[in-house]
């Protein structure tokens, strides 16, 4: 689907406001979700925590991701966008292409291959009379989550300058060399020839201090040859990272804060009321009894782990191994405290946190995105 072309300088553009309005910080956790996680964690209901986090991540999976596709005028930006979307130039929703400049105002496109992703066809550098510096100054870099720099036939200083700016802003970007069909006289490009092109691009970037961005060599005439399949797979992985990495970090921090707070509360309670009243432990110096009691209290007992594994479609052993490996790290130094107290402190940085972090990290892979 193609949206109406949008001027990058028209702040009142309804299309720009509508599309960019979904450009949100994926690390923000809704207050209701935070409260529900707190409630479930304090009850020791890991399966309920998983349910809350899954719903939160399902919403995050629909976060709009804006990708800017840009390069020198004539590099085949529009052709690349069509190839990435796997549509022909003649189709109704294709980006206009031609031997003359066809993109003088930015336009946006979507594709069923990449749900909730907007591909922005940015006018090529040199498509207007303004200098490269003025061109770059006019770009709204903060509005985009990922950049694809298109180059063909040569890696110009414009490409290098753009890459250097993006790296300085810590923006994710790729360098895509298009028109491989023009670089060869035969139908098949040898790996040696392709490596020479990669090395040349890398050398030009490194001369200006740009590190090692992903480089893909493609021909827009055939979106299934050369590095195109690898590009699509890399893009899908990075889309997931863009949507979930900040949220995963936030969720892990929230779980850690709640767990640590609960440990502090339990520790205070055992000092005044005793282990039996707080955790049901009859003998606080019995290692096995203390471990089982706390595993149940924090929702990382065998039954809870089996429920979570089934819910996430993962092997139960994957979670059991975490608990076992963390238990092996437990070093007993009584220092005047009973084992029950020591094991409770151990939980703050081992079994519980490791298990919850694993759940949070693995959940995005279980979503139907």
VMD Tcl script that draws the C-alpha trace (Angstrom):
set ca {
  {0.00 0.00 0.00}
  {1.30 3.44 -0.93}
  {0.58 6.52 1.10}
  {0.38 9.98 -0.43}
  {3.83 11.51 -0.93}
  {4.79 13.68 2.01}
  {7.11 16.64 2.07}
  {9.77 16.26 4.76}
  {9.48 19.96 5.50}
  {5.67 20.17 5.78}
  {5.11 19.99 9.54}
  {1.33 20.21 9.21}
  {1.08 17.24 6.87}
  {-1.74 14.98 8.09}
  {-0.09 11.93 6.53}
  {3.20 12.52 8.31}
  {1.50 13.17 11.65}
  {-0.64 10.03 11.30}
  {2.21 7.71 10.37}
  {4.79 9.09 12.77}
  {2.30 9.15 15.65}
  {2.95 5.44 16.17}
  {6.67 6.11 16.55}
  {6.84 5.53 20.30}
  {9.41 4.46 22.87}
  {9.00 0.69 23.05}
  {10.70 0.66 26.46}
  {7.72 2.36 28.11}
  {5.73 -0.11 30.22}
  {2.02 0.69 30.70}
  {1.18 1.37 34.35}
  {-1.57 -1.26 34.35}
  {0.89 -3.91 33.15}
  {3.37 -2.88 35.83}
  {0.70 -3.21 38.54}
  {-0.41 -6.62 37.26}
  {3.18 -7.90 37.18}
  {3.69 -6.64 40.73}
  {0.51 -8.35 41.91}
  {1.36 -11.67 40.23}
  {4.98 -11.65 41.39}
  {3.98 -11.06 44.99}
  {1.61 -14.02 44.76}
  {4.39 -16.15 43.26}
  {2.32 -16.79 40.12}
  {4.89 -17.02 37.35}
  {2.29 -18.16 34.80}
  {0.28 -14.99 35.46}
  {3.41 -12.89 35.00}
  {3.98 -14.61 31.65}
  {0.41 -13.81 30.59}
  {0.78 -10.12 31.44}
  {4.15 -9.84 29.71}
  {2.89 -11.68 26.62}
  {-0.03 -9.26 26.23}
  {2.37 -6.33 26.63}
  {4.71 -7.76 24.01}
  {1.86 -8.49 21.60}
  {1.03 -4.80 21.70}
  {4.71 -3.93 21.22}
  {4.92 -6.29 18.24}
  {2.50 -3.98 16.41}
  {4.61 -0.89 17.05}
  {5.13 1.03 13.83}
  {8.74 0.92 12.64}
  {9.90 3.64 10.25}
  {12.72 2.81 7.85}
  {14.38 5.52 5.76}
  {15.79 4.34 2.42}
  {18.19 6.89 1.01}
  {21.29 7.44 -1.11}
  {22.54 9.43 -4.08}
  {20.04 10.32 -6.77}
  {20.04 7.61 -9.44}
  {21.17 4.81 -7.12}
  {17.91 2.93 -7.61}
  {16.27 3.66 -4.27}
  {12.71 3.22 -5.57}
  {13.64 0.03 -7.44}
  {15.14 -1.39 -4.27}
  {11.99 -0.60 -2.28}
  {9.89 -2.43 -4.87}
  {12.25 -5.42 -4.81}
  {12.25 -5.55 -1.01}
  {8.44 -5.57 -1.12}
  {8.56 -8.22 -3.88}
  {6.41 -6.26 -6.32}
  {7.01 -5.27 -9.94}
  {7.57 -1.73 -11.16}
  {4.36 -1.90 -13.17}
  {2.11 -2.76 -10.23}
  {-0.30 -0.16 -8.93}
  {1.29 0.31 -5.51}
  {4.90 0.29 -6.69}
  {7.34 3.12 -6.12}
  {7.79 5.06 -9.39}
  {11.08 4.35 -11.16}
  {12.80 5.64 -14.26}
  {15.97 6.96 -15.84}
  {15.07 10.48 -14.71}
  {14.60 11.63 -11.14}
  {11.27 10.24 -10.02}
  {11.37 10.95 -6.28}
  {11.59 14.63 -5.38}
  {9.43 14.47 -2.25}
  {9.52 11.64 0.26}
  {6.90 8.94 -0.09}
  {6.06 5.98 2.11}
  {5.15 2.38 1.37}
  {4.06 -0.68 3.29}
  {4.25 -4.40 2.59}
  {2.55 -7.52 3.90}
  {6.03 -9.07 4.09}
  {6.88 -6.63 6.89}
  {3.72 -5.86 8.90}
  {3.58 -2.48 10.65}
  {6.71 -1.29 8.86}
  {6.79 1.93 6.84}
  {9.45 2.21 4.14}
  {10.25 5.85 3.42}
  {11.53 6.63 -0.07}
  {13.72 9.65 0.67}
  {14.64 11.93 -2.28}
  {18.16 11.11 -3.41}
  {21.08 13.26 -2.40}
  {21.59 15.51 -5.40}
  {17.93 15.45 -6.40}
  {17.67 19.08 -5.31}
  {19.91 22.09 -5.74}
  {20.78 22.25 -2.03}
  {24.19 21.17 -0.79}
  {24.72 17.81 0.88}
  {25.10 19.52 4.27}
  {21.80 21.38 3.86}
  {20.20 18.17 2.61}
  {21.27 16.28 5.73}
  {20.28 19.17 8.00}
  {16.76 18.97 6.60}
  {16.32 15.29 7.45}
  {14.36 14.37 10.56}
  {16.70 11.60 11.74}
  {14.86 11.09 15.03}
  {11.70 10.08 13.18}
  {13.27 6.89 11.82}
  {14.20 3.67 13.58}
  {16.49 2.23 10.91}
  {18.25 3.53 7.81}
  {19.16 1.77 4.58}
  {21.86 3.56 2.59}
  {21.61 2.67 -1.09}
  {24.74 2.80 -3.26}
  {25.55 1.58 -6.76}
  {28.59 1.72 -9.03}
  {30.52 3.74 -6.44}
  {30.54 4.44 -2.71}
  {30.61 8.24 -2.77}
  {31.54 10.73 -0.07}
  {27.82 11.43 0.29}
  {27.28 7.83 1.36}
  {30.23 7.93 3.73}
  {29.15 11.25 5.26}
  {25.64 9.93 5.82}
  {26.99 6.72 7.40}
  {29.25 8.73 9.70}
  {26.36 10.92 10.86}
  {24.15 7.89 11.55}
  {26.89 6.11 13.47}
  {27.49 9.25 15.52}
  {23.79 9.30 16.39}
  {23.94 5.58 17.26}
  {21.33 4.84 14.63}
  {21.06 1.35 13.15}
  {21.84 1.35 9.43}
  {22.73 -0.94 6.52}
  {24.69 -0.25 3.37}
  {23.07 -1.90 0.36}
  {24.91 -2.05 -2.96}
  {22.33 -2.36 -5.72}
  {22.56 -2.94 -9.47}
  {24.92 -5.92 -9.20}
  {23.63 -6.83 -12.65}
  {25.60 -3.85 -13.99}
  {28.80 -4.92 -12.23}
  {29.18 -8.15 -14.13}
  {29.20 -9.32 -17.70}
  {28.04 -12.83 -16.84}
  {24.79 -13.99 -15.27}
  {26.47 -15.20 -12.09}
  {28.66 -12.99 -9.91}
  {31.52 -14.88 -8.33}
  {32.08 -14.72 -4.58}
  {35.53 -13.26 -5.25}
  {34.05 -10.35 -7.20}
  {31.45 -9.76 -4.51}
  {34.12 -9.75 -1.79}
  {36.11 -7.13 -3.73}
  {33.04 -4.88 -3.78}
  {32.43 -5.43 -0.06}
  {36.05 -4.68 0.77}
  {35.96 -1.50 -1.30}
  {32.85 -0.26 0.50}
  {34.32 -1.17 3.88}
  {37.60 0.57 3.07}
  {35.83 3.81 2.09}
  {33.82 3.76 5.31}
  {36.78 2.97 7.55}
  {38.82 5.84 6.09}
  {36.29 8.17 7.73}
  {36.15 6.22 10.98}
  {32.91 4.35 10.27}
  {33.04 0.87 11.81}
  {31.47 -2.26 10.34}
  {27.81 -1.81 9.40}
  {25.99 -4.69 7.69}
  {26.74 -4.60 3.95}
  {24.49 -6.33 1.42}
  {25.07 -6.77 -2.31}
  {21.88 -7.16 -4.31}
  {20.28 -6.73 -7.68}
  {16.84 -5.17 -7.60}
  {16.06 -7.12 -10.78}
  {16.04 -10.35 -8.78}
  {15.00 -10.04 -5.12}
  {15.92 -13.67 -4.40}
  {19.56 -13.69 -5.50}
  {22.83 -12.70 -3.85}
  {22.38 -11.06 -0.41}
  {18.66 -10.30 -0.70}
  {17.51 -13.33 1.38}
  {20.14 -12.52 4.03}
  {19.01 -8.89 4.03}
  {15.40 -9.87 4.68}
  {16.34 -12.20 7.54}
  {18.60 -9.57 9.11}
  {15.85 -6.99 8.79}
  {13.31 -9.25 10.50}
  {15.73 -9.82 13.39}
  {16.45 -6.12 13.75}
  {12.75 -5.25 13.62}
  {12.24 -7.57 16.59}
  {15.16 -5.93 18.41}
  {13.79 -2.45 17.73}
  {10.38 -3.40 19.08}
  {11.43 -5.51 22.05}
  {14.95 -4.70 23.28}
  {13.96 -1.63 25.29}
  {10.85 -3.35 26.62}
  {12.80 -6.47 27.64}
  {15.25 -4.33 29.58}
  {12.42 -2.45 31.29}
  {10.54 -5.64 32.16}
  {13.67 -7.25 33.58}
  {14.31 -4.18 35.73}
  {10.70 -4.12 36.96}
  {10.80 -7.83 37.88}
  {14.13 -7.37 39.64}
  {12.85 -4.41 41.67}
  {9.72 -6.27 42.75}
  {11.63 -9.46 43.62}
  {14.26 -7.57 45.61}
  {11.54 -5.65 47.42}
  {9.77 -8.89 48.28}
  {12.99 -10.45 49.54}
  {13.57 -7.42 51.76}
  {10.02 -7.69 53.08}
  {10.36 -11.41 53.76}
  {13.71 -10.88 55.44}
  {12.21 -8.30 57.78}
  {9.27 -10.59 58.47}
  {11.41 -13.55 59.42}
  {13.29 -11.37 61.91}
  {10.08 -10.50 63.77}
  {7.70 -13.40 63.11}
  {9.97 -16.34 62.30}
  {10.40 -18.52 59.22}
  {7.46 -20.82 59.94}
  {4.95 -17.97 60.02}
  {6.34 -16.22 56.93}
  {7.34 -19.08 54.63}
  {6.09 -22.25 56.30}
  {9.64 -23.51 56.87}
  {9.77 -25.81 59.89}
  {13.55 -26.09 60.06}
  {15.32 -23.00 58.66}
  {18.62 -24.88 58.67}
  {17.27 -27.59 56.35}
  {18.65 -26.74 52.89}
  {16.15 -28.76 50.82}
  {13.14 -27.54 52.80}
  {14.24 -23.91 52.53}
  {14.90 -24.13 48.80}
  {11.53 -25.75 48.03}
  {9.67 -23.24 50.19}
  {11.25 -20.24 48.48}
  {10.88 -21.73 45.02}
  {7.17 -22.06 45.70}
  {6.90 -18.55 47.17}
  {8.57 -17.00 44.13}
  {6.84 -19.21 41.56}
  {9.90 -21.09 40.32}
  {8.96 -24.51 41.67}
  {8.78 -27.49 39.30}
  {5.02 -27.28 38.77}
  {5.15 -23.57 37.91}
  {8.07 -24.06 35.53}
  {6.20 -26.84 33.74}
  {3.17 -24.56 33.29}
  {5.34 -21.80 31.87}
  {7.20 -24.15 29.54}
  {3.91 -25.50 28.19}
  {2.53 -21.98 27.78}
  {5.58 -20.84 25.84}
  {6.06 -24.02 23.83}
  {9.54 -24.53 25.26}
  {11.11 -27.65 26.82}
  {10.58 -27.78 30.58}
  {14.24 -28.76 30.95}
  {15.24 -25.34 29.63}
  {13.89 -23.73 32.80}
  {14.79 -26.56 35.15}
  {18.41 -26.25 34.06}
  {18.44 -22.58 35.05}
  {17.35 -23.41 38.58}
  {19.84 -26.27 38.83}
  {22.75 -24.22 37.49}
  {22.05 -21.37 39.89}
  {21.75 -23.77 42.80}
  {25.24 -25.06 42.02}
  {26.53 -21.52 42.60}
  {25.12 -21.39 46.12}
  {27.98 -21.07 48.61}
  {27.02 -21.53 52.23}
  {28.65 -19.08 54.63}
  {26.45 -18.94 57.68}
  {28.02 -15.91 59.39}
  {25.65 -16.34 62.31}
  {22.54 -16.66 60.10}
  {20.47 -19.77 59.53}
  {20.37 -21.39 56.09}
  {16.86 -20.10 55.48}
  {18.07 -16.51 55.74}
  {21.12 -17.13 53.53}
  {19.10 -18.89 50.84}
  {16.56 -16.07 50.83}
  {19.34 -13.56 50.09}
  {20.72 -15.88 47.42}
  {17.40 -15.72 45.60}
  {17.81 -11.99 44.91}
  {20.59 -12.57 42.38}
  {20.26 -16.15 41.23}
  {17.39 -18.57 40.79}
  {14.45 -16.19 40.66}
  {16.08 -13.37 38.70}
  {17.70 -15.77 36.23}
  {14.40 -17.56 35.62}
  {12.34 -14.40 35.19}
  {14.96 -12.84 32.92}
  {14.94 -15.94 30.72}
  {11.14 -15.85 30.49}
  {11.15 -12.17 29.51}
  {13.89 -12.69 26.92}
  {12.31 -15.76 25.30}
  {8.75 -14.45 25.13}
  {9.16 -12.46 21.88}
  {10.16 -15.67 20.08}
  {6.82 -17.25 21.01}
  {4.68 -14.50 19.48}
  {2.94 -14.94 16.13}
  {4.41 -11.87 14.39}
}
mol new
graphics top color blue
foreach p $ca { graphics top sphere $p radius 0.5 }
foreach p [lrange $ca 0 end-1] q [lrange $ca 1 end] { graphics top cylinder $p $q radius 0.2 }
display resetview
